[in-house]
Amino acid sequence: MPRTRIRIVTGLGRYRSPRQFFIVGSLLLHLVGAAALIWIPALRNGPRIPPNATVVELVGALPGSQLQPTPTQPPPEPEPPAPEPPSEGVTLETQVPELVPEPKPERKPEKKPEEKPPPKPVARPGATARTEPDEQAAATGDTVGSADTGGSISALDVGDTAFAWYRAAVTNALYSHWRRPVVGGLREPVGVRVAFEIMRDGNVRGIRVEESSGVPMLDRSALRAVGDAAPLPPLPSTLREPYLPASFFFRLYPEGY
């Protein structure tokens, strides 16, 4: 609380009247009374505490209780000293065991199976003599099918080598329409040679058996395949003849051949 200074200036002469003493005494009494009103309540109530303050009282330890000391972490262990480098002129040698490779087992050369020549078909009674159609087909390279599929068709005579693409197209058409018969007791491959003429628009005429297989079912299936495949692809435009003679060999293989 700020202090207030009151300065009283009185001029007293040689003669001091009783009024002056009364005024001075009254002022002193008022000052003392004001000071008493300010300081006495403060001394009786103690120090003033702000309204937002929190009073905390410190309480001593309870009787019979012992304070447990807080555990302290042990000091870290000192790191081991680093190995000193070897002095000059000293070398450390380490022996590395030699790795001996394991001996590999010797591989014996595999024996190639001996290739057996394909058996030649045995002529049956009533079958006409025929040439070797497989050799002719191998020369042209126009053969569709194999023993795995149960039958094959080879182009023997369909124009010259310039029309190889046309021979292949006709061979594929015949093979896709050939319904191979089921012949019981067949032990060796048998075949039939069929000849016909291909017109310019692809139609066929003059279908006939040139060399019979001796199995009527096979002969009829080959003739039926040519008729079902017609009309065949039209003749090439570079071919000037009105028709093209064709000859195909139908070969039937026994099961598991």
Helices and strands as residue ranges (DSSP letters): H 18-45, H 133-140, E 143-146, E 151-158, G 161-163, H 164-177, E 190-199, E 204-211, H 216-229, E 243-252
